Amino acid sequence: MSQTLFILNDPPYGTERTYNGLRLARSLVKREGQTVKVFLMGDAASSAKVGQKVPTGYYKLDDILKMVAHHGAQIGVCGTCMDARGMGDPDLIEGAHRSTMDELTDWTLWADKILVF
């Protein structure tokens, strides 16, 4: 069994780093024997905002995050980063939770692999 932590920093749109990190997390979490945790910090915190509206045909990171959570991944969103962006707990998609640096520390110690995007 492998335990992988994804730490995402970039904004949900404007670059594709967060998108690509979540694509990899989605693929990995579907594999047998894999456990995945995703931590969103900095501008990536906005990726877990409910009700995103993007142009038709454009990817929606909230949908990808929901898929990752549906397959058993835990999704933590930095609470300090949420506060700095005016986000409250009701703004988070189902499957994501307000998190802390202490939880990120615990997840870092838990992980076999840490991927940072």
Backbone bond lengths (Angstrom), bond angles and torsions (degrees), N, CA, C in turn:
res aa  C-N    CA-C-N  psi(-1)  N-CA   C-N-CA  omega(-1)  CA-C   N-CA-C  phi
1 M - - - 1.455 - - 1.527 108.49 -
2 S 1.315 115.53 140.79 1.460 121.27 -179.74 1.526 109.29 -120.54
3 Q 1.309 115.50 143.58 1.466 122.23 -178.50 1.517 108.26 -121.56
4 T 1.341 115.49 115.72 1.459 120.66 -174.71 1.520 110.56 -119.71
5 L 1.318 114.93 132.00 1.462 122.93 175.46 1.522 108.59 -108.30
6 F 1.323 115.68 127.25 1.456 122.65 173.33 1.524 107.74 -104.15
7 I 1.317 117.10 126.22 1.464 122.24 174.57 1.527 106.58 -113.89
8 L 1.320 115.82 116.55 1.460 121.78 -176.40 1.522 109.48 -111.93
9 N 1.333 116.23 134.35 1.460 122.20 -175.10 1.525 114.85 -119.45
10 D 1.322 117.69 -29.25 1.465 121.19 -170.99 1.528 112.37 -79.13
11 P 1.341 116.66 160.19 1.461 120.12 179.29 1.525 110.66 -62.80
12 P 1.322 116.79 158.18 1.461 120.03 -178.25 1.529 112.78 -65.18
13 Y 1.305 117.11 -30.39 1.464 120.59 -177.74 1.525 108.40 -134.29
14 G 1.327 116.29 153.61 1.457 120.89 -178.44 1.516 111.64 110.09
15 T 1.323 115.96 -34.02 1.463 121.85 169.22 1.523 105.30 -130.92
16 E 1.293 117.57 171.80 1.468 119.40 -179.99 1.523 112.34 -112.74
17 R 1.318 117.53 11.64 1.471 120.06 -178.16 1.523 111.91 -64.06
18 T 1.322 117.52 -47.86 1.461 120.11 179.79 1.525 110.01 -65.52
19 Y 1.307 116.94 -42.41 1.469 121.93 177.23 1.527 110.51 -56.80
20 N 1.325 117.33 -48.76 1.462 120.45 -178.25 1.526 111.93 -67.99
21 G 1.321 117.26 -37.19 1.455 119.98 175.86 1.520 111.60 -61.82
22 L 1.328 116.34 -41.35 1.468 119.79 179.47 1.524 112.15 -72.16
23 R 1.301 117.08 -32.02 1.473 119.55 174.97 1.526 109.77 -61.93
24 L 1.328 116.30 -43.32 1.457 119.94 178.84 1.533 110.70 -66.75
25 A 1.318 117.13 -42.65 1.469 120.67 177.85 1.524 110.53 -59.78
26 R 1.339 116.68 -42.40 1.466 121.27 179.85 1.527 110.48 -62.64
27 S 1.310 117.45 -42.72 1.462 121.27 179.56 1.529 111.07 -66.36
28 L 1.327 115.79 -43.85 1.466 120.36 -176.92 1.522 112.56 -67.70
29 V 1.319 117.59 -41.28 1.463 120.83 -175.65 1.533 111.86 -66.51
30 K 1.324 116.95 -19.01 1.468 120.92 178.61 1.520 112.42 -81.90
31 R 1.321 117.49 -11.96 1.467 121.43 -177.50 1.523 110.73 -83.34
32 E 1.314 115.04 143.28 1.454 120.91 179.34 1.528 110.22 -64.09
33 G 1.323 115.94 137.74 1.454 121.25 176.89 1.520 115.29 80.57
34 Q 1.327 116.99 9.45 1.466 121.15 -178.73 1.531 110.09 -109.69
35 T 1.311 115.60 132.93 1.453 121.56 173.71 1.518 107.18 -118.72
36 V 1.331 115.77 132.91 1.460 121.35 -174.24 1.522 110.08 -127.15
37 K 1.332 114.97 140.22 1.457 122.20 170.35 1.522 106.89 -129.23
38 V 1.324 116.13 142.89 1.466 122.16 -179.02 1.524 108.05 -124.16
39 F 1.325 116.06 128.38 1.464 121.22 176.89 1.523 108.08 -118.14
40 L 1.327 115.98 122.35 1.464 122.84 179.60 1.518 108.80 -102.81
41 M 1.329 115.25 123.81 1.456 118.86 178.50 1.516 109.88 -137.40
42 G 1.338 116.55 167.98 1.457 120.30 -176.76 1.519 109.34 59.00
43 D 1.322 115.73 -141.02 1.461 120.24 -178.48 1.520 113.27 -66.16
44 A 1.324 118.25 -19.22 1.463 120.63 178.56 1.525 111.86 -66.12
45 A 1.331 117.92 -19.43 1.472 120.47 178.04 1.522 111.01 -55.14
46 S 1.321 117.26 -33.32 1.468 121.16 -179.82 1.525 112.52 -67.16
47 S 1.299 118.16 -14.92 1.462 121.46 179.38 1.520 111.90 -64.56
48 A 1.328 117.05 -26.18 1.465 121.40 -177.53 1.529 112.29 -95.28
49 K 1.326 117.26 12.58 1.459 120.53 -180.00 1.518 110.25 -75.75
50 V 1.312 115.11 130.26 1.459 121.40 179.78 1.535 109.92 -70.81
51 G 1.326 116.61 150.20 1.465 121.58 172.67 1.513 115.74 78.60
52 Q 1.306 117.99 28.21 1.462 119.82 179.10 1.530 110.11 -65.99
53 K 1.316 115.44 138.28 1.456 121.43 177.05 1.524 107.66 -122.25
54 V 1.318 115.29 118.61 1.464 121.38 -179.19 1.526 108.04 -127.80
55 P 1.330 117.51 163.15 1.463 119.90 178.66 1.534 111.66 -58.63
56 T 1.307 116.65 148.92 1.458 122.21 177.89 1.526 110.07 -53.75
57 G 1.320 114.89 133.21 1.456 120.75 178.98 1.516 114.30 88.65
58 Y 1.334 117.67 -8.43 1.453 122.14 -179.67 1.520 108.67 -90.49
59 Y 1.330 117.67 145.51 1.461 120.75 -179.28 1.528 111.00 -64.95
60 K 1.342 114.99 149.76 1.467 122.11 176.28 1.522 107.53 -118.83
61 L 1.312 116.07 113.66 1.457 119.06 -176.74 1.513 112.84 -66.58
62 D 1.335 117.96 -29.67 1.454 118.13 177.66 1.530 110.51 -63.11
63 D 1.331 117.85 -37.07 1.468 120.65 177.38 1.528 111.67 -66.20
64 I 1.325 116.74 -41.22 1.470 119.61 179.03 1.526 110.02 -65.11
65 L 1.326 117.01 -41.60 1.468 120.44 177.53 1.524 111.17 -61.82
66 K 1.325 117.23 -40.47 1.469 120.36 178.02 1.525 110.79 -61.66
67 M 1.336 117.18 -39.77 1.468 120.73 177.79 1.524 110.68 -63.67
68 V 1.325 116.31 -43.08 1.465 120.98 179.76 1.534 109.57 -62.08
69 A 1.322 116.87 -44.76 1.464 120.77 178.28 1.525 111.25 -64.88
70 H 1.322 116.72 -39.70 1.470 121.58 179.88 1.529 111.40 -58.25
71 H 1.320 116.67 -32.03 1.465 121.13 179.92 1.526 112.39 -89.73
72 G 1.332 117.29 11.25 1.454 120.75 170.53 1.512 117.39 105.18
73 A 1.319 118.28 -1.17 1.470 119.45 179.31 1.529 110.76 -74.39
74 Q 1.300 115.61 145.23 1.462 120.92 170.62 1.520 107.82 -89.10
75 I 1.335 115.89 140.41 1.460 120.88 179.91 1.519 108.24 -125.69
76 G 1.320 115.39 114.74 1.452 121.53 177.22 1.520 110.12 -107.26
77 V 1.317 115.68 141.22 1.465 121.43 178.86 1.524 107.32 -121.26
78 C 1.317 116.67 125.22 1.458 121.89 -178.86 1.529 110.18 -54.68
79 G 1.322 116.80 119.71 1.460 121.33 -179.05 1.517 113.04 -64.87
80 T 1.321 117.84 -39.62 1.459 121.56 177.92 1.525 110.07 -62.50
81 C 1.336 116.14 -41.29 1.469 121.48 179.50 1.532 110.56 -67.59
82 M 1.335 116.43 -37.01 1.467 120.02 175.54 1.520 110.25 -61.77
83 D 1.325 116.06 -48.34 1.464 120.68 -178.86 1.528 111.24 -59.00
84 A 1.325 116.81 -42.00 1.469 121.37 -178.87 1.530 111.53 -64.32
85 R 1.343 116.43 -22.47 1.457 120.94 -178.86 1.520 112.61 -105.77
86 G 1.317 116.60 11.28 1.460 121.09 177.32 1.521 113.94 69.94
87 M 1.321 116.64 26.12 1.462 121.07 179.87 1.524 110.10 -99.90
88 G 1.323 115.47 138.23 1.453 121.42 174.68 1.516 109.88 -113.09
89 D 1.308 116.91 172.92 1.460 121.12 179.89 1.529 113.06 -54.96
90 P 1.344 119.78 -39.28 1.473 119.43 178.91 1.539 113.39 -65.22
91 D 1.330 117.25 -15.38 1.465 120.89 179.62 1.527 112.93 -79.60
92 L 1.331 117.70 -9.27 1.461 120.94 -175.76 1.525 111.91 -86.80
93 I 1.326 115.03 143.03 1.454 120.43 175.41 1.526 109.73 -64.05
94 E 1.322 115.66 159.98 1.452 121.16 174.48 1.531 108.42 -63.54
95 G 1.307 116.63 133.70 1.460 121.24 -179.72 1.517 113.68 101.21
96 A 1.334 117.20 -12.03 1.470 121.26 176.91 1.519 108.64 -109.15
97 H 1.324 116.29 150.94 1.462 119.86 178.98 1.525 110.82 -138.31
98 R 1.334 114.60 152.98 1.466 120.89 173.51 1.520 107.70 -63.06
99 S 1.321 116.34 132.06 1.449 120.32 -176.01 1.524 110.20 -127.51
100 T 1.322 114.64 -175.81 1.463 121.51 -176.10 1.526 110.07 -139.59
101 M 1.310 115.48 168.11 1.464 120.13 173.84 1.528 110.78 -65.65
102 D 1.319 117.34 -31.06 1.463 119.50 176.31 1.526 110.98 -63.00
103 E 1.332 116.70 -41.15 1.468 118.82 177.68 1.530 110.16 -67.91
104 L 1.334 117.98 -40.49 1.459 120.26 176.58 1.530 110.51 -60.28
105 T 1.326 117.00 -38.45 1.470 120.81 176.69 1.526 110.60 -61.80
106 D 1.336 116.50 -45.76 1.464 120.53 177.75 1.519 111.04 -60.83
107 W 1.328 117.12 -43.68 1.464 121.25 -179.79 1.526 111.00 -65.36
108 T 1.322 116.72 -35.64 1.467 120.66 179.01 1.530 109.94 -64.74
109 L 1.307 117.31 -42.69 1.462 121.43 178.17 1.530 111.74 -68.07
110 W 1.321 117.61 -30.51 1.462 124.30 179.46 1.536 112.09 -71.81
111 A 1.326 117.18 -34.54 1.468 122.45 -168.64 1.525 114.01 -74.50
112 D 1.343 114.44 142.12 1.466 121.21 168.00 1.520 110.09 -81.90
113 K 1.335 115.13 -35.61 1.468 121.82 -178.94 1.514 109.00 -132.27
114 I 1.322 115.98 140.86 1.462 121.88 176.59 1.525 107.48 -125.70
115 L 1.328 115.33 121.73 1.464 121.21 179.00 1.518 108.07 -113.45
116 V 1.320 116.77 127.07 1.464 121.76 -176.52 1.532 108.55 -114.77
117 F 1.314 114.81 125.56 1.476 121.63 177.49 1.511 108.32 -119.80
